[in-house]
Amino acid sequence: MEPMKLTSIGAIRATTEGFYAEIEPQYRTGLDGLEEFGYINVLFWCHHLDSPEPRSLLTCPKPYRSAPESLGVFATRSPARPNPLALTVCVVIGVDREHGRIDLAFIDAEDGSPIVDIKPYHPATDRVRDVTVPAWSEHWPKWYEDNATFDWAAEFVHAR
């Protein structure tokens, strides 16, 4: 396969004050109109896992307590994968185009993670009414807003 070229448009910042996406100056015009959306999809590069070993992993040993003993990486949200690309939905607190800053309620990315793309979240294209999930994850929240009160820490098998 042909190698693909991706260019970072900015970086995730996780500070003691909160989370934000910092957009490079040449891409800031692309923020026009984004302030009207309450949520965005952020695609970011898991740069700490961009090395041959994690990129060669195709199976994960039981990542969730109720999951099977092994899952294919494409059946997980693991950042260790052939292309360490991640997608997450974020609540937009504010957009400052002049400074290239999108304040976020939370993002599950490391400080400095390169941002590959940002897309507005829209229920007509990003929400599915009748979703099929494996039995081992049926008890997980059905809606994004319910994640805040769900005990996610109890779901993951901790590193051995």
Short mmCIF file of the C-alpha atoms (twelve columns), coordinates in Angstrom:
data_MODEL
# 
_entry.id   MODEL 
# 
loop_
_atom_site.group_PDB 
_atom_site.id 
_atom_site.type_symbol 
_atom_site.label_atom_id 
_atom_site.label_alt_id 
_atom_site.label_comp_id 
_atom_site.label_asym_id 
_atom_site.label_seq_id 
_atom_site.Cartn_x 
_atom_site.Cartn_y 
_atom_site.Cartn_z 
_atom_site.pdbx_PDB_model_num 
ATOM 1   C CA . MET A 1   0.000   0.000   0.000  1 
ATOM 2   C CA . GLU A 2   1.019   3.573   -0.604 1 
ATOM 3   C CA . PRO A 3   2.005   5.547   2.495  1 
ATOM 4   C CA . MET A 4   -0.394  8.360   3.314  1 
ATOM 5   C CA . LYS A 5   0.591   11.820  4.396  1 
ATOM 6   C CA . LEU A 6   -1.222  13.495  7.268  1 
ATOM 7   C CA . THR A 7   -0.477  16.971  8.516  1 
ATOM 8   C CA . SER A 8   -1.238  18.022  12.061 1 
ATOM 9   C CA . ILE A 9   -3.555  21.038  12.252 1 
ATOM 10  C CA . GLY A 10  -2.808  21.634  15.921 1 
ATOM 11  C CA . ALA A 11  -2.421  19.891  19.255 1 
ATOM 12  C CA . ILE A 12  -4.454  18.909  22.281 1 
ATOM 13  C CA . ARG A 13  -3.621  20.753  25.474 1 
ATOM 14  C CA . ALA A 14  -4.458  19.178  28.819 1 
ATOM 15  C CA . THR A 15  -3.572  21.552  31.635 1 
ATOM 16  C CA . THR A 16  -4.543  21.978  35.266 1 
ATOM 17  C CA . GLU A 17  -7.012  24.623  34.044 1 
ATOM 18  C CA . GLY A 18  -8.715  22.283  31.573 1 
ATOM 19  C CA . PHE A 19  -8.645  20.941  28.050 1 
ATOM 20  C CA . TYR A 20  -8.450  22.682  24.713 1 
ATOM 21  C CA . ALA A 21  -7.524  22.201  21.093 1 
ATOM 22  C CA . GLU A 22  -4.819  24.582  19.929 1 
ATOM 23  C CA . ILE A 23  -5.081  25.182  16.175 1 
ATOM 24  C CA . GLU A 24  -2.105  26.293  14.079 1 
ATOM 25  C CA . PRO A 25  -2.388  29.840  12.626 1 
ATOM 26  C CA . GLN A 26  -2.691  28.715  8.993  1 
ATOM 27  C CA . TYR A 27  -5.818  26.643  9.859  1 
ATOM 28  C CA . ARG A 28  -7.677  29.102  12.101 1 
ATOM 29  C CA . THR A 29  -9.974  30.402  9.338  1 
ATOM 30  C CA . GLY A 30  -11.387 26.864  9.350  1 
ATOM 31  C CA . LEU A 31  -12.884 27.611  12.774 1 
ATOM 32  C CA . ASP A 32  -15.453 30.056  11.321 1 
ATOM 33  C CA . GLY A 33  -18.939 28.930  12.344 1 
ATOM 34  C CA . LEU A 34  -17.717 26.212  14.705 1 
ATOM 35  C CA . GLU A 35  -18.849 28.225  17.741 1 
ATOM 36  C CA . GLU A 36  -22.443 27.439  16.792 1 
ATOM 37  C CA . PHE A 37  -21.954 23.720  17.497 1 
ATOM 38  C CA . GLY A 38  -22.189 22.232  20.977 1 
ATOM 39  C CA . TYR A 39  -20.129 19.135  20.152 1 
ATOM 40  C CA . ILE A 40  -17.305 18.244  17.796 1 
ATOM 41  C CA . ASN A 41  -15.619 15.061  16.632 1 
ATOM 42  C CA . VAL A 42  -11.861 15.318  17.140 1 
ATOM 43  C CA . LEU A 43  -9.503  13.003  15.282 1 
ATOM 44  C CA . PHE A 44  -6.094  12.893  16.915 1 
ATOM 45  C CA . TRP A 45  -2.864  10.912  16.608 1 
ATOM 46  C CA . CYS A 46  -1.824  8.798   19.608 1 
ATOM 47  C CA . HIS A 47  1.782   9.910   19.223 1 
ATOM 48  C CA . HIS A 48  3.084   7.991   22.245 1 
ATOM 49  C CA . LEU A 49  2.118   4.757   20.484 1 
ATOM 50  C CA . ASP A 50  3.532   5.598   17.071 1 
ATOM 51  C CA . SER A 51  6.263   2.968   17.024 1 
ATOM 52  C CA . PRO A 52  6.585   -0.465  15.401 1 
ATOM 53  C CA . GLU A 53  5.507   -2.603  18.380 1 
ATOM 54  C CA . PRO A 54  2.118   -0.992  19.180 1 
ATOM 55  C CA . ARG A 55  1.442   -0.483  15.470 1 
ATOM 56  C CA . SER A 56  1.851   -4.228  14.891 1 
ATOM 57  C CA . LEU A 57  -0.739  -5.284  17.502 1 
ATOM 58  C CA . LEU A 58  -3.865  -6.788  15.973 1 
ATOM 59  C CA . THR A 59  -5.366  -8.355  19.094 1 
ATOM 60  C CA . CYS A 60  -5.910  -7.084  22.619 1 
ATOM 61  C CA . PRO A 61  -5.955  -9.324  25.667 1 
ATOM 62  C CA . LYS A 62  -9.313  -8.863  27.439 1 
ATOM 63  C CA . PRO A 63  -9.486  -5.052  27.570 1 
ATOM 64  C CA . TYR A 64  -12.848 -4.891  29.397 1 
ATOM 65  C CA . ARG A 65  -13.911 -6.980  32.403 1 
ATOM 66  C CA . SER A 66  -16.916 -8.546  30.659 1 
ATOM 67  C CA . ALA A 67  -15.241 -8.945  27.263 1 
ATOM 68  C CA . PRO A 68  -13.916 -12.188 25.767 1 
ATOM 69  C CA . GLU A 69  -10.347 -13.199 26.620 1 
ATOM 70  C CA . SER A 70  -9.114  -11.594 23.391 1 
ATOM 71  C CA . LEU A 71  -10.520 -9.078  20.929 1 
ATOM 72  C CA . GLY A 72  -9.318  -7.879  17.560 1 
ATOM 73  C CA . VAL A 73  -7.994  -4.345  17.775 1 
ATOM 74  C CA . PHE A 74  -10.742 -3.125  15.416 1 
ATOM 75  C CA . ALA A 75  -13.350 -4.284  17.963 1 
ATOM 76  C CA . THR A 76  -11.801 -1.992  20.599 1 
ATOM 77  C CA . ARG A 77  -11.041 1.676   21.092 1 
ATOM 78  C CA . SER A 78  -7.421  0.837   21.935 1 
ATOM 79  C CA . PRO A 79  -4.914  3.495   20.861 1 
ATOM 80  C CA . ALA A 80  -2.392  0.731   20.044 1 
ATOM 81  C CA . ARG A 81  -3.317  -0.142  16.448 1 
ATOM 82  C CA . PRO A 82  -1.827  -0.163  12.938 1 
ATOM 83  C CA . ASN A 83  -2.540  3.563   12.603 1 
ATOM 84  C CA . PRO A 84  -2.747  5.145   16.072 1 
ATOM 85  C CA . LEU A 85  -5.657  7.372   15.100 1 
ATOM 86  C CA . ALA A 86  -8.340  8.161   17.667 1 
ATOM 87  C CA . LEU A 87  -11.796 9.682   17.391 1 
ATOM 88  C CA . THR A 88  -13.681 11.235  20.265 1 
ATOM 89  C CA . VAL A 89  -16.737 13.417  20.729 1 
ATOM 90  C CA . CYS A 90  -16.125 16.568  22.771 1 
ATOM 91  C CA . VAL A 91  -18.334 19.215  24.336 1 
ATOM 92  C CA . VAL A 92  -17.370 22.651  23.005 1 
ATOM 93  C CA . ILE A 93  -17.191 25.270  25.756 1 
ATOM 94  C CA . GLY A 94  -15.973 28.064  23.522 1 
ATOM 95  C CA . VAL A 95  -14.125 28.922  20.324 1 
ATOM 96  C CA . ASP A 96  -11.526 31.687  20.047 1 
ATOM 97  C CA . ARG A 97  -10.594 31.900  16.377 1 
ATOM 98  C CA . GLU A 98  -8.080  34.708  16.860 1 
ATOM 99  C CA . HIS A 99  -5.994  32.575  19.245 1 
ATOM 100 C CA . GLY A 100 -6.875  29.257  17.572 1 
ATOM 101 C CA . ARG A 101 -8.358  27.790  20.708 1 
ATOM 102 C CA . ILE A 102 -11.330 25.471  21.158 1 
ATOM 103 C CA . ASP A 103 -12.091 25.025  24.861 1 
ATOM 104 C CA . LEU A 104 -13.367 21.540  25.626 1 
ATOM 105 C CA . ALA A 105 -15.159 20.064  28.636 1 
ATOM 106 C CA . PHE A 106 -12.927 16.962  28.370 1 
ATOM 107 C CA . ILE A 107 -10.943 14.944  25.864 1 
ATOM 108 C CA . ASP A 108 -9.369  11.516  26.317 1 
ATOM 109 C CA . ALA A 109 -6.093  12.527  24.682 1 
ATOM 110 C CA . GLU A 110 -2.618  13.152  26.031 1 
ATOM 111 C CA . ASP A 111 -1.273  16.674  26.229 1 
ATOM 112 C CA . GLY A 112 0.474   17.405  22.943 1 
ATOM 113 C CA . SER A 113 -1.456  14.846  20.891 1 
ATOM 114 C CA . PRO A 114 -1.456  16.050  17.268 1 
ATOM 115 C CA . ILE A 115 -4.896  16.918  15.911 1 
ATOM 116 C CA . VAL A 116 -5.558  15.384  12.494 1 
ATOM 117 C CA . ASP A 117 -9.026  16.861  11.900 1 
ATOM 118 C CA . ILE A 118 -12.085 18.364  13.550 1 
ATOM 119 C CA . LYS A 119 -15.634 17.849  12.347 1 
ATOM 120 C CA . PRO A 120 -18.838 19.247  13.826 1 
ATOM 121 C CA . TYR A 121 -20.999 16.657  15.548 1 
ATOM 122 C CA . HIS A 122 -24.405 16.508  13.940 1 
ATOM 123 C CA . PRO A 123 -27.135 14.104  15.075 1 
ATOM 124 C CA . ALA A 124 -28.381 13.533  11.521 1 
ATOM 125 C CA . THR A 125 -25.086 11.861  10.600 1 
ATOM 126 C CA . ASP A 126 -23.371 10.960  13.878 1 
ATOM 127 C CA . ARG A 127 -26.165 9.379   15.913 1 
ATOM 128 C CA . VAL A 128 -27.718 5.989   15.289 1 
ATOM 129 C CA . ARG A 129 -31.061 5.019   16.848 1 
ATOM 130 C CA . ASP A 130 -30.925 1.206   16.788 1 
ATOM 131 C CA . VAL A 131 -27.364 0.220   17.623 1 
ATOM 132 C CA . THR A 132 -26.114 -3.345  17.919 1 
ATOM 133 C CA . VAL A 133 -23.364 -3.961  20.486 1 
ATOM 134 C CA . PRO A 134 -21.872 -7.143  21.964 1 
ATOM 135 C CA . ALA A 135 -23.633 -8.588  25.020 1 
ATOM 136 C CA . TRP A 136 -20.592 -7.843  27.201 1 
ATOM 137 C CA . SER A 137 -21.064 -4.089  26.644 1 
ATOM 138 C CA . GLU A 138 -24.866 -3.832  26.638 1 
ATOM 139 C CA . HIS A 139 -24.840 -2.287  30.139 1 
ATOM 140 C CA . TRP A 140 -22.664 0.651   29.016 1 
ATOM 141 C CA . PRO A 141 -24.368 4.062   28.723 1 
ATOM 142 C CA . LYS A 142 -26.570 4.540   25.688 1 
ATOM 143 C CA . TRP A 143 -25.973 8.297   25.501 1 
ATOM 144 C CA . TYR A 144 -22.867 10.472  25.717 1 
ATOM 145 C CA . GLU A 145 -24.319 12.523  28.573 1 
ATOM 146 C CA . ASP A 146 -24.680 9.403   30.751 1 
ATOM 147 C CA . ASN A 147 -20.918 8.743   30.676 1 
ATOM 148 C CA . ALA A 148 -20.264 11.221  33.495 1 
ATOM 149 C CA . THR A 149 -22.041 9.064   36.075 1 
ATOM 150 C CA . PHE A 150 -20.963 5.664   34.725 1 
ATOM 151 C CA . ASP A 151 -18.139 3.833   36.536 1 
ATOM 152 C CA . TRP A 152 -15.805 3.395   33.566 1 
ATOM 153 C CA . ALA A 153 -12.855 2.511   35.810 1 
ATOM 154 C CA . ALA A 154 -14.660 -0.669  36.825 1 
ATOM 155 C CA . GLU A 155 -15.012 -1.711  33.183 1 
ATOM 156 C CA . PHE A 156 -11.357 -1.864  32.238 1 
ATOM 157 C CA . VAL A 157 -8.970  -4.675  33.010 1 
ATOM 158 C CA . HIS A 158 -5.973  -2.883  34.441 1 
ATOM 159 C CA . ALA A 159 -2.487  -3.491  33.101 1 
ATOM 160 C CA . ARG A 160 -1.054  -6.736  34.305 1 
# 
